[in-house]
């Protein structure tokens, strides 16, 4: 499902995971807040969860930064629908670039 293009969305940069260096992917995945965002998104259909619906232990500005880092690392695609910015985990695309890496991150929360 392609994200609709709106004026706000036009300003979003969605990095193709094929263009992401391994170090950038590892840096994005190193933060526990970002990993929790990915785990929550992995359990949802595409473009259902808005950024503001995540219960994160950070300020709104810091949360926005975390979403931007995930987008820049090719892990997220975002689309604006009205006042909400919805998210999609780019699981297949990221898996094609870094086989097994995302699965390790997503399994982290279930192994405790």
N, C-alpha and C positions, 0 to 999 in steps of 0.2 A: 504494500500500500504506500504510494508515494505521498509525501507530505505536501499539503497545499502551500502555494507561495503567497504570502501576504507581505505588506509593507514591513512589518516587524521581522518576519522570517527572512526576508531578503538580506537583512544585515547579519544573519547567522552564518557562520562558516562551518561547514560539515566536512571534516577531513576524511578522505578515503582511507580506510585502514591499510590498504596496500601501500600508501605513502608514509606510513608511520614507522619511524625507526624503533627498534626493540627497546632502547633506553627510554624513549618517550612513553611507550606502553607501560613499561615497568614503573616509571615515575608516577603515572596516572593511577596505577593499581596499588601503589605503596600506601596510600592514605586510607585509614579504616573508614572514614566517612564516605569516601567515594566507593569503597567496596560494598558498604551497606546499601548505597543507592543502587548499585548494580544487582545485588542479590534481590532487593525488593522488585526491581524492574523485571528480573528474570521470571518472576511468578505472575506477571500481568500480561494481558494482550497488548499489542502495539498501540501506542498513542492513546492510552487510557489514563495514565498517571500524570498529573500536573506537578510541576516543580514544588508548588506550595503544599502539596499533600504529604510530603515526606516529613517524618518527625525526626529532624536532625538536631544534634546538640551544638549548633553553630548559628550565627546571625544570618539574616536573610542575604546580606551582601556576601558573606563567606560561602553560603550555600550556592549562590549564583556563580561564584568562582569555581566551586567544585564541579558544577554542571558544565561550565565552559571548558575545564580541563578534560573532562570525559569526552566532550564533543571534539576537542582538538586531537585527542588520542584515537579518534575513530570508533569510540565505544557507544556513543549516543547519537541519535538523530532527534531533532526537536522540531515541533510544528506549533504554530500559534493558532489557536481556535478561540476567537473572541479574546477575552482578557487572560486566558489560560495558556500556558506553554506546556504542551504535552510531549512526552518522551517515548522513545523506542530504543530498546537495547539492540544494537547491531550485531547480534550473536553470530549469525552465519558469516557475515563479512569479516568480523574480527577473527573468527575461528579459521577462516581460509588463510589469513595472514599469519596468525600465531596459534597453530594447532595445539589444543589442550590447555593453553594458558588461562582462558576465561573459565573453563570447567574447574580448574583448581581454585580459582577465586570464588566461584559460586558454591563450591562444595565446602569452603571454609566454615561457613556458618552452620552447616549441618553436622560437622564432625566433633562438635564440642559436647 
